Amino acid sequence: MSRSPTSPDPQLRRLLDEGYDATLVGGMLVVRHVPYVAPGGGDVRLGTLAVIAYISGNVLVRPHGHMAWWVGQPPCDADGHPLKHLIAGAESRQIMPGVQADLQLCNKPKGREFHDHHEYVTTYVAIISAHAQRLDPLATARVGAPASQVCTSSPFRYADTATARAGTGAAAERIAGQTVGIVGLGGTGSYVLDLVAKCPVYAIHLFDADRFEQHNAFRCPGAFAIENLRAPIAKVELLTQVYSRLHRRVVPHSMRIDATTVPMLDLLDFVFVCVDDGAARPPILEHLASRGIPYVDVGMGLSMSDDGVVGAVRTTLGTPATHDALSSRIPSTGDPAGLYASNVQIAELNALNAALAVLAWKRMFGFYATLQLRVRSSPWTMILAPIAVAVECISGIASSSASKASR
């Protein structure tokens, strides 16, 4: 959302009209230049207040929380004593890129929540700045909004309130700004897209030459209309239409990536290789390694037994340093007679494979911490059995650092 005077949100518009330096960023409503009394008394300073922005349809709605976050020293009364009734405790939370809160504040109207975000913000500002005004009658948070600025840096069509509510903004910054590619938009690749589209990456490039067919509707996330199946359309085009509703920069490439087209991946920061043709993998992975581009390669092999479907789901994280050790272990031949090629319904395994791939990517860049656990199975190979699916997979993703080359 924007802090522009033309913002469609009336509550933000009202705050700006009243002179508050207010902005919506990263799912938070932030007000700068709030005067407060620093510890010890006699010293009026400026702090920053932030509250969670409760948004529906890109418009602020009635909040159902009352906590706030503060950047600055503990706000005090005019004598320099901390406002203990307001300060809930220390909490380091990113309220906007590069800005960490120092304190969490708590103030709830008696018997209710705040009516709107205007009351939410101005109540906190009034409590904090009233003490500063006793020392300096001219101290005010209504400094006049700065020149209008439209926030175009966000990759999302609407504010990411989930990250703000979870307090994971600092971790999300570690993957922000990347240009990511997904090669292959079948079952697993489409689930990868579903997960990555909710991340603050700069752009997502999609590569697949196939058209969206009826069986694809039973492998992809979401529910597609029958009209999507009647009109022939490329997978990448249809999925771009769907996910561009959320992410601004989903870029379709209706083409097959092979030895001749693999240079298309050169400008990417990370690649998810989700092809079901083993023979197509080697030129892609070799090229990525030669260009210093890390990747996750996924795959699965299934067969039918008397007890049901059995097989393996594989997730392999490759970097320039580990590629040589891994390349001989990654399948490089197809399985045209296998169950996977026969369009059997395996959406849950596609979703699992995609989730493991995205976990590996996020862990590589520090979004998730790395645990050092000793397990029987390979770090990047999850063995699926009819009963022990979850146990083996969880062991696999928690096993060893992203930089390990051994399996």
NUDREN-605635 format. One record per atom (N, C-alpha, C): x, y, z; residue in one letter. Coordinates in steps of 0.001 Angstrom, whole numbers, padded with zeros to 6 digits, always signed. Each point is the difference from the previous one (the first is absolute). Example, Ala and Ser with C-alpha at 12.3 -4.5 7.8 and 13.67 -1.06 7.14 Angstrom:
! residues 2
+013190-005690+007800A-000890+001190+000000A+000900+001200+000000A-000350+001050-000720S+000820+001190+000060S-000770+001090+000730S
//
This chain:
! residues 407
+000828-001191+000000M-000828+001191+000000M+000864+001243+000000M-000595+001110-000271S+000743+001223-000224S-000248+001008+001098S+000974+000880+000204R-000213+001112+000903R-000266+001263-000809R-000432-000191-001192S-000318+001111-000875S-001281+000674+000426S-000167+001322-000241P-001267+000662+000286P-001160-000600-000768P+000280-000751-001058T-001077-000617-000763T-000300-001402+000490T+000552-000374+001183S-000253-001325+000535S-001496-000241+000143S-000484-001186-000405P-001421-000271+000104P-000454-000258+001429P+000915-000171+000936D-000395-000330+001357D-000327+001262+000791D-001231+000126+000500P-000392+001229+000696P+000707+000212+001331P+000367-001096+000685Q+000661+000168+001294Q+001420+000533-000165Q+000720-000528-000958L+001330+000532-000270L-000108+001437-000510L-000987+000234-000868R-000216+001350-000519R-000240+000994+001136R-000774-000408+000988R-000312+000874+001133R+001247+000306+000813R+000827-001010+000255L+001232+000219+000758L+000925+000964-000735L+000124-000173-001313L+000852+000894-000782L-000564+001417-000010L-001306+000119-000132D-000617+001320-000005D+000214+000726+001326D+000070-000767+001083E+000208+000600+001318E+001474+000284+000284E+000860-000343-000952G+001403+000358+000139G+000911-001068+000559G-000519-001219+000211Y+000856-001068+000514Y+000880-000545-001119Y+001248-000321+000343D+000903-000636-000963D-000289-001498+000046D-001053-000399-000687A-000493-001375+000057A+000216-000697-001325A+000259-001284+000077T+000183-000784-001216T-000384-001439+000266T-000471-000681-001036L-000272-001430+000058L+001131-000710-000710L+000688-000867+000717V+001128-000705-000597V+000132-001358+000659V+000114-001027-000830G+000234-001343+000514G-001053-000494+000964G-001259+000417-000176G-001046-000464+000892G-000061+000737+001325G+000747+001093+000124M-000019+000814+001219M-000417+001424-000349M-000706+000636+000924L-000296+001426-000090L+001000+000703+000904L+000868+000795-000605V+001136+000594+000707V-000180+001515+000069V+000221+000573+001202V-000055+001446+000202V+001342+000455+000562V+000684+000852-000739R+001299+000521+000434R-000182+001340+000716R+001103+000492+000558H+000058+001316+000633H-000999+000135+001147H-000068-001017+000848V-000851+000066+001195V+000853+000499+001165V-000300+001196+000571P+000821+000525+001095P-000231-000788+001286P+001090-000235+000736Y-000108-000706+001278Y+001094+000501+000935Y-000177-000293+001270V+000989+000373+001004V+000938-001180+000204V+001280+000254-000143A+001003-001053+000180A+000237-000262+001482A+000518-001183+000346P+000296-000303+001411P+000897+001060+000627P-000307+000330+001232G+000766+001013+000711G-000694+001343+000045G-000934+000242-000931G-000785+001227+000002G+000724+001175-000625G-000782+000952-000472G+000556+001231-000536G+000416-000051-001447G+000003-001174-000604D+000489-000137-001379D-001129-000533-000876D-000481+000825-000926V-001056-000410-000922V+000639-000488-001296V-000363-001203-000404R+000547-000585-001217R-001137-000466-000903R+000355-000546-001147L-000986-000474-000963L+000146-001509-000190L-001108-000689+000092G-000007-001437-000211G-000948-000385-001122G-000083-001303-000248T-000864-000522-001053T-000942-001037+000588T-001276+000128-000336L-001033-000910+000474L-000485-000856-001167L-000279-001269+000260A-000520-000884-001047A-001072-000898+000585A-001065-000202-000764V-001052-000944+000367V-000255-000903-001186V-000538-001171+000270I-000343-000904-001096I-001141+000600-000801I+000126-000017-001312A-001052+000496-000885A-000957-001146-000312A-001200+000094+000486Y-001016-001001-000295Y-000684+000414-001300Y+000242-000778-001044I-000394+000393-001348I-000857-001082-000631I-001016+000414-000687S-000807-000901-000818S-000302+000714-001305S+000294-000635-001113G-000227+000633-001288G+000825+001253-000188G+001195+000032+000600N+000929+001126-000116N-000502+001258+000696N-000954-000154+000902V-000544+001122+000766V+000054-000350+001482V+000375+000963+000830L+000048-000216+001438L-001401-000272+000538L-000121-001060+000789V-001274-000347+000624V+000154+000093+001515V-001077-000222+000720R+000053+000140+001462R+001039-000949+000584R+000937+000515+000807P+001037-000872+000574P-000576-000919+001059P+000580-001190+000103H-000396-000914+001073H+001204-000346+000866H+000891+000980+000145G+001143-000090+000903G+000307+001393+000506G+000836+000083+001022H+000277+001299+000601H+001471+000193+000379H+000861-000908-000414M+001426+000143+000305M+000641+000991-000970M+001124+000575+000424A+000765+000908-000851A+001480-000235+000238A+000823+000521-000921W+001449-000139+000123W+000637+001385-000071W+001123+000135+000681W+000625+001303+000194W+001472-000050-000366W+000441+000972-000784V+001418+000154-000334V+000501+001238+000728V+000893-000211+000940G+000510+001096+000821G+000246-000488+001416G+000424+000908+000870Q+000161-000358+001404Q-001372-000155+000645Q-000075-000611+001179P-001307-000145+000652P-000653+001362+000229P-001231+000205-000458P-000670+001276+000230P-000304+000196+001486P+000171+001238+000467C-000105+000289+001433C-000986+001121+000259C-000318+000200+001296D-000779+001168+000373D+000937+001205+000077D-000549+001146+000348A+000791+001230-000023A+001166-000029+000979A-000086-000877+001006D+001084-000110+000987D+001044-001041-000400D-000211-000620-001148G+000984-000970-000481G-000219-001418+000465G-001192-000310+000536H-000304-001366+000437H-000706-000748-001130H+000451-001189-000353P-000620-000749-001102P-001497-000197+000214P-000751+000042-001097L-001448-000206+000056L-000289-001493+000119L+000118-000503+001232K-000091-001444+000222K-001359-000564-000394K-001048+000799+000130H-001328-000493-000369H-000148-000184-001501H+000923+000572-000779L-000061-000059-001455L+000994-000993-000584L+001134-000176+000670I+001088-000831-000527I-000229-001455+000377I-000172-000849-001025A-000239-001421+000240A+001304-000772+000129A+001069+000514-000569G+001278-000683+000084G+000824+000212-001245G+001240-000483+000038A+000887+000126-001148A-000366-001055-001041A-000053+000409-001256E-000217-000958-001088E+000621+000547-001263E+000907-000777-000567S+000639+000405-001244S-000831-000512-001162S-000687+000900-000658R-000836-000360-001151R+000249+001008-001105R+000183-000502-001207Q+000187+000899-001131Q-001341+000626-000364Q-000074+001323+000052I-001250+000675-000336I+000012+000526-001427I+001180+000113-000578M+000159+000360-001400M+001428-000364-000373M+000317-000143-001271P+001341-000436-000385P+001099+000816+000663P+000868-000692+000731G+001136+000643+000639G-000303+000690+001308G-001250-000069+000487V-000375+000684+001241V-000566-001027+000978V+000660-000150+001140Q-000425-000936+001024Q-000627+000752+001165Q-001103-000511+000508A-000623+000582+001186A+000825-000341+001237A-000030+000886+000977D+000708-000212+001264D-000918-000527+001089D-001261+000422-000037L-000937-000349+001063L-001353-000382-000576L-000727-000808+000757Q-001402-000252-000299Q-000842+000770+001005Q-001054+000639-000487L-000889+000787+000844L-001376-000656+000043L-000738+000275+001068C-001330-000579+000148C-000938+001032+000600C-001089+000290-000702N-001027+000910+000499N-001316-000368-000657N-000944-000516+000785K-001287-000430-000536K-001115+000857+000569K-000857+000543-000861P-001160+000719+000518P-000832-000912+000902P-000570+000547+001033K-000727-000797+000976K-001192-000705-000629K+000018-001303+000066G-001130-000804-000434G-000165-000158-001499G+000973+000420-000794R-000156-000100-001454R+001359+000095-000677R+000020-000160-001318E+001183+000296-000792E-000194+001386-000627E+001022+000489-000679F-000098+001305-000638F-001034-000036-001127F-000698+001119-000198H-001016+000075-001043H+000628-000049-001393H+001146+000664-000161D+000664+000028-001297D+001479+000306+000214D+000765+000020-001078H+001439+000228+000123H+000327+001445+000360H-000866+000910-000329H+000220+001385+000404H-000012+000104+001518H-001002-000592+000637E-000039-000002+001466E+001168-000798+000576E+000314-001108-000636Y+001100-000874+000425Y+001299+000807+000116Y+000345+000701-001065V+001256+000736-000061V-000031+001248+000882V-001035+000789-000141T-000022+001289+000703T-000097-000161+001514T-000595-001108+000452T-000048-000239+001452T+001401-000224+000553T+000769-000844-000651Y+001379-000234+000445Y+000822+001287-000083Y-000140+000725-001108V+000767+001229-000163V-000343+001000+001099V-001293+000112+000327A-000417+000946+001025A+000571-000350+001366A-000019-001284+000350I+000522-000420+001297I+001492+000305+000115I+000734-000282-001051I+001458+000178+000041I+000387+001477-000088I-000607+000720-000911S+000433+001378-000242S-000524+000992+001029S-001054-000360+000733A-000532+000925+001016A+001066+000366+001029A+000828-000954+000369H+001060+000270+000985H+001079+000889-000602H+000285-000195-001295A+000983+000854-000658A-000499+001435-000091A-001292+000168-000187Q-000570+001344-000122Q+000017+000764+001311Q+000097-000717+001115R+000159+000695+001282R+001353+000685+000080R+000989-000572-000676L+001338+000595-000013L+000173+000949-001174L-000652-000304-001107D+000102+000835-001196D-001379+000105-000627D-000732+001090+000268P-001367+000138-000508P-000106-000092-001516P+001083+000212-000714L-000034-000052-001456L+000264-001407-000550L+000310-000949+000872A+000277-001359-000448A-001277-000639-000534A+000028-000493-001202T-001174-000617-000611T+000417-001022-001047T-000844-001014-000155A+000222-000995-001051A-000615+000441-001316A-000784+001075+000035R-000664+000480-001210R+000900+001029-000683R+001025-000545-000614V+001053+000843-000573V-000284+000371-001451V-001103-000502-000534G-000277+000218-001425G+000615-001126-000791G-000826-000698-000771A+000510-001147-000752A+001034+000436-001016A+001082-000759-000155P+001000+000321-001021P-000606-000066-001395P+000792+000408-000978A-000474-000058-001384A-000497-001400-000320A-001063-000065-000741S-000627-001297-000283S+000964-000926-000716S-000059-001261+000439Q+000849-001022-000601Q-000850-001240-000205Q+000060-000553-001172V-000707-001235-000272V+000976-001152+000185V-000377-000937+000845C+000882-001125+000289C-000121-001028-001122C+000983-000038-000886T-000014-000954-001110T+001036-001101+000180T+000684+000013+001146S+001052-000981+000212S-000558-001373+000352S-001199-000060+000551S-000562-001279+000395S-000306-000844-001229S+000337-001295+000046P-000327-000855-001142P-001459-000457+000007P-000737+000337+001058F-001360-000498+000143F-001037+001024-000446F-001133-000501-000445R-001116+000859-000398R-000670+000642+001203R+000098-000665+001133Y-000583+000542+001227Y+000923-000362+001157Y-000197+000656+001128A+000956-000091+001099A+000099-001417+000563A+001211-000405+000315D+000261-001314+000598D-000228+000103+001507D-001235-000110+000418T-000311+000109+001425T+000367-001263+000766T+000146-001128-000682A+000346-001247+000683A+001393+000077+000611A+000964+000540-000767T+001370+000123+000516T+000038+000940+001190T-000743+001099-000080A-000020+000948+001113A-000579-000640+001251A-001083-000735-000141R-000637-000619+001160R+000881-001086+000601R+000746-000704-000846A+000876-001068+000492A+001308+000531+000559A+000343+001243-000331G+001269+000561+000472G+001213-000594-000675G-000149-000433-001273T+001108-000639-000712T+000592+000906-001079T-000205+001310+000141G+000483+000925-001020G+001503-000042-000184G+000747-000104+001108A+001463-000020-000105A+000472-001240-000757A-000647-001132+000247A+000364-001230-000715A-000387+000097-001467A-001157+000599-000272A-000455+000125-001384A+000936+000875-000824A+000659+000964+000643E+000933+000871-000713E+001167-000788-000589E+000282-001171+000562R+001142-000788-000477R-000260-000647-001355R-001250-000107-000382I-000312-000525-001335I-000597+001082-000888I-000211+001183+000542A-000622+001079-000771A+000910+000445-001139A-000618+000415-001091G+000755+000564-001109G+000590-000995-000966G-000105-001293+000273Q+000555-000997-000920Q-000875-000125-001254Q+000650-000374-001083T-000712-000367-001220T+000087-001515-000119T-001142-000655+000095V-000071-001455+000113V-000600-000580-001273V+000492-001173-000401G-000552-000700-001146G-000573-001341+000393G-001067-000416-000678I-000573-001330+000193I-000049-000663-001373I+000763-001062-000160V+000059-000731-001266V-000883-001235+000130V-001101+000006-000717G-000963-001092+000087G-001162+000398+000903G-001191+000136-000581L-001173+000440+000764L-001055-001099+000056L+000467-001237+000194G-000928-001098+000223G-000500+000041+001436G-000274-001177+000565G-000531-000033+001357G+000910+000651+001019G+001259-000439+000063T+000912+000549+001001T+000339+001455-000284T+000298+000324-001253G+000361+001371-000333G-001105+000995+000295G-001263-000397-000220S-001104+000912+000280S-000156+000237+001501S+000272-001021+000810Y-000038+000208+001455Y+001172+000860+000460Y+001158-000151-000637V+001125+000894+000309V-000409+001445-000274V-000631+000240-001140L-000460+001345-000334L-000965+000523+001061L-000910-000842+000441D-000980+000414+000999D+000684+000490+001275D+001080-000660+000390L+000719+000378+001218L+000909+001205-000226L+000718+000021-001104V+000949+001080-000265V-000729+001316-000276V-001189-000067-000595A-000761+001222-000296A-000362+000758+001261A+000036-000651+001145K-000321+000645+001270K+001252+000510+000709K+001149-000072-000692C+001269+000476+000542C+000388+001317-000669C+000758+000867+000687P+000322+001332-000547P+001139-000014-001010P-000007-000984-000909V+001024-000024-001049V-000338+001072-001033V+001014+000468-000719Y-000225+001065-000973Y-000844-000487-001172Y+000360-001173-000538A-000715-000506-001172A+000060-001519-000002A-000997-000611-000674I-000087-001455-000130I-000162-000315-001492I+000989-000657-000576H-000046-000351-001420H-000435-001463-000139H-000988-000238-000859L-000557-001334-000203L+000401-000529-001375L+000465-001256-000030F+000453-000613-001252F-000691-001348-000195F-000806-000118-001044D-000668-001264-000327D-000611+000158-001389D+000130-001021-000832A-000513+000075-001374A-001372-000643-000156A-000502-000674+001041D-001241-000764-000126D-001243+000868+000195D-001102-000516-000511R-001285+000647+000233R-000648-000568+001260R-000894+000778+000572F-000711-000431+001211F-001121-000943-000421F+000082-001265+000451E-000986-001009-000350E-000798-000426+001223E-001017-000814-000228Q-000933-000313+001080Q+000675-000676+001183Q+000951-000902-000273H+000645-000673+001128H+000825+000976+000848H+000453+001106-000615N+000758+000984+000773N-000849+000632+001101N-001307+000110-000245A-000880+000610+000995A-000055-000826+001281A+000332-001299-000100F-000025-000860+001172F+001367-000116+000669F+000994+000671-000553R+001339+000003+000599R+000390+001365+000543R-000646+001049-000473C+000381+001362+000385C-000766+000454+001235C+000540+000965+000731P-000758+000576+001111P-001171+000816-000519P-001013+000168+000821G-001149+000789-000397G-000987-000797-000825G-001043+000686-000463A-001053-000631-000804A-000200+000825-001261A+000111-000672-001141F-000123+000682-001281F-001392-000216-000585F-000485+000986-000736A-001317-000088-000619A+000060-000866-001252A-001145-000578-000352I-000061-000835-001184I+000392+000792-001250I-000241+001324+000023E+000376+000845-001134E+001511+000012-000211E+000774-000164+001089N+001454-000050-000123N+000462-001243-000754N-000845-001020-000031L+000372-001259-000648L-000476-000053-001446L-001027+000740-000313R-000552-000037-001352R+000839+000811-000981R+000529+001104+000455A+000811+000852-000878A+001465-000371+000178A+000677-000455-001036P+001409-000379+000148P+000849+001201+000396P+000767-000168+001048I+000846+001084+000498I+001245-000604+000620I+001114+000668-000151A+001255-000489+000563A-000076+000025+001528A+000640-000979+000620K+000029-000043+001463K+000504+001312+000587K+001097+000491-000559V+000615+001190+000590V-000914+001213-000136V-000783+000058-001079E-000903+001131-000194E-001148-000047+000998E-000594-001174+000180L-001110-000124+000935L+000453+000262+001431L+001121-000594+000397L+000478+000193+001365L+000451+001436+000237L+000506+000653-001040T+000343+001421+000141T-001254+000831+000247T-001072-000305-000729Q-001255+000715+000231Q-000464-000152+001443Q+000121-001206+000546V-000470-000260+001361V+000880+000699+001031V+001325-000185-000097Y+000880+000475+001065Y+000408+001458-000143Y-000282+000600-001150S+000216+001443-000125S-001030+000789+000793S-001030-000657+000471R-000941+000668+000899R+000650+000316+001334R+001041-000745+000340L+000698+000181+001273L+001356+000647-000193L+000804-000544-000904H+001382+000459-000193H+000100+000806-001292H+000682+001135+000058R+000042+000915-001137R+000831-000510-001173R+000995-000839+000273R+000977-000322-001041R+000112-001511-000212R-001070-000600-000482V+000033-001390-000447V+000159+000052-001519V+001087-000585-000495V+000357+000166-001412V-000060-001355-000705V-000923-000184-000969P-000125-001302-000672P+000949-000144-001183P+000550-001199-000161H+000817-000333-001168H-000504-001354-000506H-000794+000019-001064S-000553-001240-000529S+001053-000670-000876S+000919-000680+000653M+001119-000614-000711M+000593-001124+000846M+000640-000932-000679R+000694-001091+000665R+001444+000408+000242R+000477-000227+001203I+001397+000283+000313I+000821-001253-000275I+000946+000124-000926D+000896-001106-000335D+001386+000582-000242D+000863-000773-000611A+001386+000441-000181A+000104+001266-000837A-000971+000240-000878T+000071+001180-000861T-000651+001234+000637T-000962-000203+000877T-000716+001136+000590T+000398+000282+001452T+000863-000822+000567V+000349+000155+001414V+000632+001357+000339V+000639+000730-000944P+000492+001338+000348P-001100+000967+000449P-001270-000349-000234M-001107+000820+000488M+000024+000122+001522M+000693-000919+000664L+000026-000012+001465L+001141+000820+000586L+000831+000594-000849D+001232+000625+000481D-000210+001173+000946D-001103+000708-000111L-000211+001188+000813L-000782-000282+001279L-000220-001268+000291L-000758-000369+001192L+000920-000157+001200L-000564+000205+001186D+000755-000166+001241D-000152-001399+000578D-001093-000656-000326F-000256-001355+000504F-000984-000656-000943F+000136-001338-000175V-000863-000720-000944V-000546-001259+000667V-001303-000225-000161F-000632-001256+000384F-000152-000826-001273F+000656-001144-000039V-000051-000878-001173V-001016-001101+000300V-001150+000071-000665C-001124-000893+000295C-000416-000769-001251C+000964-000531-000718V-000294-000724-001235V-000210-001470+000304V-000874-000658-000783D-000227-001431+000195D+000752-000840-001022D+000856+000636-000784D+000832-000684-000996D+001432+000001+000519D+000450-001168+000484G+001331-000071+000584G+001098+000398-000955G-000174-000282-001294A+001033+000321-000976A+000157+001508-000187A-001021+000782+000374A+000079+001459-000163A+000793+000661+001116A+000231-000719+001084R+000635+000612+001161R+001470+000365-000200R+000851-000938-000471P+001442+000278-000019P+000388+001313-000653P-000484+000343-001216P+000433+001282-000579P-000461+001204+000806P-001160-000101+000641I-000496+001113+000811I+000872+000176+001240I+000219-001097+000713L+000750+000090+001257L+001466+000349-000248L+000588-000552-001062E+001384+000338-000328E+000145+001483-000315E-000941+000523-000740H+000054+001415-000368H-000158+000885+001224H-000945-000333+000874L-000200+000799+001212L+001257-000006+000865L+000608-001169+000153A+001221-000083+000797A+001123+000823-000620A+000113-000031-001329S+001074+000751-000661S-000201+001503+000130S-001246+000435+000183R-000301+001427+000151R-000077+000421+001465R+000222-000947+000916G-000031+000327+001424G-001392+000236+000547G-001013-000617-000621I-001386+000201+000416I-000460-001211+000815I-000368+000174+001256P-000491-001126+000794P-001367-000450-000477P-000341-001247+000322Y-001264-000553-000478Y-000503-001069+000954Y-001278-000309-000131V-000581-001199+000600V-000560-000830-001135V+000393-001255-000046D-000526-000933-000997D-000899-000994+000726D-001196-000224-000532V-000946-000896+000656V-000387-001127-000938V-000482-001057+000578G-000456-001122-000799G-000704-001021+000859G-000659-000928-000656M-000643-001092+000724M-000090-001210-000908M+000016-001162+000638G-000172-001245-000735G-001007-000851+000743G-001051-000410-000674L-001089-000717+000650L-000306-001295-000727L-000517-000947+000737S-000464-001239-000615S-001193-000512+000787S-000745-000872-000625M-001205-000539+000627M+000293-001376+000576M-000314-000183+001247S+000155-001300+000642S-001371-000481+000461S-000042-001219+000516D-001270-000521+000515D-000497+000823+001179D+000928+000662+000682D-000374+000794+001175D-000311+001449-000346D+000196+000379-001258G-000252+001377-000395G+001211+000606-000686G-000011+001312-000142V+001098+000709-000658V+001180+000114+000951V+001184-000354-000485V+001226+000154+000779V+001043+000667-000884V+001023+000546+000603G+001040+000626-000794G+000805+000986+000797G+000607+000950-000690A+000895+000948+000645A-000239+001397-000540A+000128+000972+000884V-000004+001412-000358V+001388+000526+000306V+000607+000690-000980R+001376+000473+000163R+000059+001520-000123R+000738+000608+000917T+000246+001441-000029T+001498+000220+000167T+000654+000557-001013T+001449+000163+000018T+000365+001474-000155T+000698+000532+000983L+000481+001375-000061L+001405+000009-000557L+000203+000723-001096G+001318+000056-000618G+000554+001407-000015G+001281+000114+000268T+000717+001265-000089T+001232-000223-000862T+000666+001062-000443P+001227-000203-000776P+001028-000862+000727P+000024+000089+001323A+000985-000758+000778A-000368-001468+000135A-001305-000320-000054T-000421-001376+000236T-000416-000728-001270T-000078+000699-001116H-000570-000595-001204H+000756-001243-000459H+001316+000052-000036D+000769-001138-000510D-000274-001257+000806D-000112+000142+001308A-000251-001164+000856A-001421-000523-000166A-000928+000887-000337L-001400-000400-000100L-000390-000500-001380L+000694+000465-001030S-000458-000247-001364S-000137-001480-000329S+000884-000827+000529S-000061-001435-000307S-001164-000681+000726S-000581+000676+000965R-001061-000619+000792R-001395+000430-000441R-000065+001022-000835I-001296+000487-000461I-000414-000799-001229I-001197-000574-000030P-000438-000808-001154P+000084+000785-001297P+000511-000641-001037S+000153+000663-001296S-000661-000770-001121S-000865-000948+000369T-000775-000736-001006T-001464+000067+000363T-000863-000029-000980G-001428+000092+000237G-000606-001336+000362G-001303-000004+000273D-000735-001214+000338D-001354+000047-000701D+000012-000100-001335P-001244+000175-000758P-001071-001006+000345P+000384-001173+000531A-000990-001014+000340A-000425+000084+001460A+000559+000945+000744G-000280+000104+001424G-001361+000562+000305G-000388-000127+001257L-001301+000471+000438L-000118+001508-000128L+001122+000712+000232Y-000048+001464-000043Y-000379+000483-001397Y+000487-000662-001005A-000265+000425-001373A-001425-000313-000444A-000736-000804+000772S-001341-000413-000403S-001088+000885+000580S+000396+001152+000571N-000962+000984+000494N-000835-000505+001170N+000561-000892+000816V-000715-000445+001185V-000146+001187+000953V-001037-000024+000840Q-000242+001113+000915Q+000991-000063+001165Q+000944+000918+000031I+001025+000030+001052I+000207+001429+000496I-001077+000759+000078A+000119+001409+000369A+000664+000184+001363A-000288-000889+000940E+000595+000162+001330E+001507-000190-000025E+000497-000884-000902L+001446-000169-000108L+000631+001167-000746L-000687+000544-000990N+000475+001217-000653N+000123+001131+001024N-001018+000158+000835A+000014+001056+001014A+001135-000222+000996A+000207-001253+000401L+001084-000321+000926L+001353+000298-000632L+000191-000433-001241N+001260+000231-000689N+000288+001496-000124N-001032+000775-000338A+000164+001449-000131A+000323+000638+001342A-000682-000423+001046A+000254+000572+001323A+001437-000262+000445A+000494-001213-000243L+001383-000320+000361L+000983+000842-000814L-000317+000225-001265A+000874+000818-000847A+000061+001438+000494A-001138+000574+000326V-000033+001384+000477V+000657+000108+001374V-000185-000992+000848L+000691-000012+001296L+001510+000014-000193L+000496-000812-000939A+001444-000049-000257A+000510+001355-000473A-000723+000638-000910W+000375+001335-000492W+000013+001028+001131W-001058+000022+000775K-000079+000986+001080K+001070-000243+001070K+000288-001256+000253R+001017-000289+001005R+001380+000394-000502R+000255-000174-001289M+001293+000374-000560M+000299+001471+000237M-001028+000843-000075F+000204+001436+000148F-000293+000503+001418F-000208-000918+000941G-000101+000395+001396G-001383+000334+000497G-001033-000207-000818F-001355+000221+000518F-000288-001009+001104F+000368-001242-000247Y-000121-001043+001018Y+001376-000321+000556Y+000033-000237+001298A+001254-000418+000630A+000323-001423-000434A+001275-000341+000015T+000455-001332-000372T+000273-000816+001252T-000593-001171+000059L+000219-000895+001134L+000990-001080-000405L+000816-000416+000939Q+000967-001066-000248Q-000492-001260+000701Q-000654-000884-000746L-000517-001238+000559L+000563-001181-000780L+000200-001086+000688R+000502-001201-000663R-001185-000904-000312R-000159-000333-001274V-001127-000833-000420V+000497-001120-000894V-000842-000997-000162R+000369-001140-000830R-000022+000358-001485R-000998+000781-000367S-000192+000234-001427S+000871+001131-000500S+000059+000115-001322S+000769+001052-000642S-000536+001365+000370S+000877+001029+000148P-000480+001353+000309P-001006+000530-001003P+000173-000345-001274W-000868+000609-001005W-000863-001028-000731W-000052-001221+000507T-000857-001001-000607T-000992-000488+001039T-001280+000214-000254M-001042-000399+000920M-000634-001300-000483M+000210-001078+000760I-000521-001305-000393I-001438-000125+000487I-000912-000309-000923L-001408-000114+000342L-000401-001465+000086L-000552-000380+001142A-000576-001318+000179A-001467+000198+000362A-000825-001028-000136P-001430+000187+000246P-000317+000579+001375P+000811-000313+001014I-000300+000471+001353I+000913+001130+000428I+001281-000087-000352A+001008+000896+000567A+000285+001224-000848A-000964+000441-000794V+000224+001144-000886V+000435+001226+000780V-000806+000421+000979A+000276+001246+000721A+001293-000078+000778A+000270-001148+000647V+001204-000134+000817V+001244+000157-000837V+000068-000694-001135E+001189+000060-000839E+000189+001393-000590E-001094+000637-000425C+000117+001309-000634C+000430+001060+000982C-000573-000008+001199I+000386+000992+001000I+001447-000206+000397I+000432-001239+000144S+001406-000253+000298S+000888+000562-001089S-000411-000160-001256G+000821+000467-001102G+000198+001489-000003G-001069+000795+000202I+000135+001442-000122I+000703+000610+001189I+000084-000723+001127A+000640+000576+001175A+001416-000498+000193A+000564-000631-001016S+001212-000769+000238S+001285+000791+000015S+000388+000613-001095S+001322+000617-000048S-000028+001270-000779S+001109+000738+000064S+000041+001337-000608S-000113-000068-001505S-000438+001144-000564A-000217+000064-001446A+001280-000139-000795A+001123+000180+000654S+001256-000030-000726S+000605-001395-000087S-000625-001000+000675K+000593-001334-000028K-000153-000647-001365K+001024-000636-000429A-000040-000640-001297A-000418-001455+000082A+000224-000657+001136S-000303-001425+000102S-001483-000234+000137S-000459-001165-000398R-001430-000333+000093R-000210-001150+000961R
//
